[in-house]
Amino acid sequence: MTGIEVEEHELEEEENCTMIIASNIMQHKELLQTAARSLADGGCILARENVETNTVLNSGFRLNVVFEKTLKDEKLLLLRKVTVTLSSFIRNIRHLSLPSLYLSVRPVVISLKLQNWRGGIQNISTKL
C-alpha cells in the first residue's frame, strides 16, 4: 500500500496516533489506558481478543466500541476515542453538582486553549 508506514515504537512515547493494533488489550487495563492516552481524538484501536472477553468499557478510557465481530476462535474490536467538543464539555459540566454557595457568588468561567490542525493556538472562554 502506498502512503502507509508501519513503525515499531514504545507506546508510552507516542501521541496523536491514528490507529493502534493490539492483541488482548482489554485484559490489561493499564496498557489500554496507555493506548487511549496515545490516541488522537477520533483515533482507533483495532484489538484481537479472546471470544470470552468482556467488551464493556469504563467511561474513564474515553473509548467507544464501534465494531465487534465474534469469529470462531477470536473477537475483533474496533474502539474509537471519543472527541470532546467545547459544546459537549459545557453541556456535561452544567450537570456537575457544585455547592450552591459557589454558584450564588459568581458565575463559572471556563477557558480553554486549543491547538488547531495547523498548529495555531486558539483561546476559547465561556461563562456558565
C-alpha positions in Angstrom: 0.0 0.0 0.0 1.3 3.4 -0.9 1.5 6.2 1.7 1.3 3.9 4.8 4.2 3.5 7.0 4.4 0.9 9.9 6.8 1.6 12.7 7.5 -0.1 16.0 7.9 2.3 19.0 7.3 2.3 22.7 3.6 3.2 23.2 4.3 5.5 26.2 6.4 7.8 23.9 3.7 8.1 21.2 0.9 10.7 21.0 -1.8 11.6 18.4 -1.8 8.1 16.9 -4.4 7.5 14.3 -4.5 3.7 14.8 -3.1 1.2 17.4 -3.3 -2.5 16.7 -3.1 -4.8 19.7 -3.9 -8.3 21.0 -5.8 -9.0 24.3 -5.6 -5.3 25.3 -9.0 -5.5 27.1 -7.5 -7.8 29.7 -4.7 -5.3 30.5 -6.3 -2.1 31.8 -3.0 -0.3 32.3 -2.0 -1.0 28.7 -5.5 0.0 27.5 -5.2 3.3 29.4 -1.7 4.0 27.9 -3.1 3.2 24.4 -6.1 5.5 24.9 -3.7 8.4 26.0 -1.6 7.8 22.9 -4.6 8.1 20.5 -5.6 11.3 18.8 -9.2 12.3 19.3 -11.2 10.1 16.9 -8.3 7.7 16.6 -8.9 3.9 16.8 -7.6 0.7 18.5 -8.1 -2.5 16.5 -8.0 -5.3 19.0 -7.9 -9.1 18.7 -9.4 -10.5 21.8 -10.4 -13.9 23.2 -14.1 -14.9 22.4 -15.0 -14.7 26.1 -13.5 -11.2 26.6 -15.9 -8.6 28.2 -16.1 -5.6 26.0 -17.8 -3.2 28.4 -15.5 -0.2 28.9 -15.2 2.2 31.8 -16.0 5.8 30.8 -12.6 6.9 32.0 -11.0 5.5 28.9 -12.9 7.8 26.6 -13.3 4.9 24.2 -16.4 3.6 22.5 -16.8 0.1 20.9 -17.8 1.0 17.3 -17.4 -2.5 15.9 -17.4 -6.0 17.4 -17.2 -9.2 15.4 -17.0 -12.6 17.0 -15.3 -15.2 14.9 -14.8 -18.9 15.5 -11.9 -18.5 17.9 -11.4 -14.8 18.5 -13.2 -11.5 18.7 -12.3 -8.4 16.7 -13.0 -5.0 18.3 -12.7 -1.5 16.9 -12.5 1.1 19.7 -12.7 4.8 18.9 -11.5 7.6 21.1 -14.3 10.0 21.9 -13.8 13.5 20.6 -14.6 16.1 23.3 -16.0 19.2 21.7 -16.4 22.5 23.6 -20.2 22.3 23.4 -20.3 18.7 24.8 -17.8 19.7 27.5 -20.0 22.7 28.6 -23.2 20.6 28.4 -21.6 18.0 30.7 -20.1 20.4 33.1 -23.5 22.0 33.8 -24.6 18.7 35.3 -21.8 18.7 37.9 -23.1 19.2 41.4 -21.3 22.3 42.7 -22.0 23.8 46.1 -24.9 26.3 45.9 -22.8 29.0 47.7 -20.2 28.8 45.0 -22.9 29.2 42.3 -24.5 32.1 44.0 -21.2 34.1 44.5 -20.2 34.4 40.8 -20.6 32.6 37.5 -18.2 29.9 36.4 -15.8 30.8 33.6 -14.2 28.1 31.6 -11.2 29.0 29.5 -9.6 26.5 27.1 -6.5 26.7 25.0 -7.0 24.6 21.8 -4.5 23.7 19.1 -5.9 23.7 15.6 -4.8 21.3 12.8 -2.3 23.9 11.5 -0.6 24.1 14.9 -2.0 27.5 15.8 -3.3 28.1 19.4 -6.9 29.4 19.9 -8.2 30.6 23.2 -11.9 30.0 24.0 -13.8 31.2 27.0 -17.3 30.8 28.1 -19.3 31.9 31.1 -21.8 29.4 32.7 
